[in-house]
Amino acid sequence: MARQKGHIKYVGTLGEVRHFKIKGNEGYFAGLKGGPTAEQVKTAPGFIRTRENMSEFAACANAGKSVRIGLSSLMKQMSDSQLTGRLTAIMKKINIEDGSEARGQRAVLVSQQPQYLKGLDFNRNISFNGVFNAPSTLTGTVDRNESTFSVPEFNPLTNMNIPSGASHFRIINALSVVSDTIFNAATGSYEPAEPALNEISNIAYSDYTPVNAVTPLIEVTASLPGAPTMTANVAVLGSIGIEFYQEVSGIFYLFNAGNALKVQEVL
């Protein structure tokens, strides 16, 4: 590797020579452009570990995408810009837990590792518990296709962090299904174990509720469409959230700030 000397110091590529700095080292360095070709990465024996990692990464990314698709109508106002990466990282942790398959073919068994998703805030900058701290319960049915979010009487002014200007709020109860992702040896690719159930969801809302008055019991029930039969190969995410609104002439305008959503339970 060459080291640049003299008064001209720059980074970038000129012709076939690449100029760069190395973290922790003084000076500027130069070297020929290069690196493996796409064909080498796909076929060369020396890149087998890379291919295994690429295969599993794609599976984890698709599993995370299923979470986002199931709750797609909430993602714009509830998620941060790094959610996709955070979900992929969570799915990778789940992927590593599978000790039954060889590297490059390990499954993403969300149904067996629910602890990695439970408690996830979809916006890491706005914690649901930081916005809403009234006592509440989320209860799912035995067949896992319905849940009820119950909030006993409470005072929003003392149990919520209300954004300035908001006049009303709505409580959200969201059910969404995420299938395990498994490697299909016949096709050489990953696919959902339960494609017919994957990404099915239902999002239920409370009424528009004033922020400046004691709130009576709120119960919000979410039911998956068609009452599908869940299998052992899926996880049902029970997510709870809150949205804030401003009422103007009888019309409720959704706030851009203060809204929060989290995975409360994995049923």
Salt bridges, closest charged atoms under 4 A:
GLU52 OE1 - ARG49 NH1 2.23
GLU52 OE1 - ARG103 NE 3.82
GLU56 OE1 - LYS92 NZ 2.83
GLU56 OE1 - ARG106 NH2 2.75
ASP80 OD2 - ARG86 NH2 2.54
GLU243 OE1 - ARG170 NH2 3.81
GLU247 OE1 - HIS168 NE2 3.67
GLU265 OE1 - LYS118 NZ 3.34
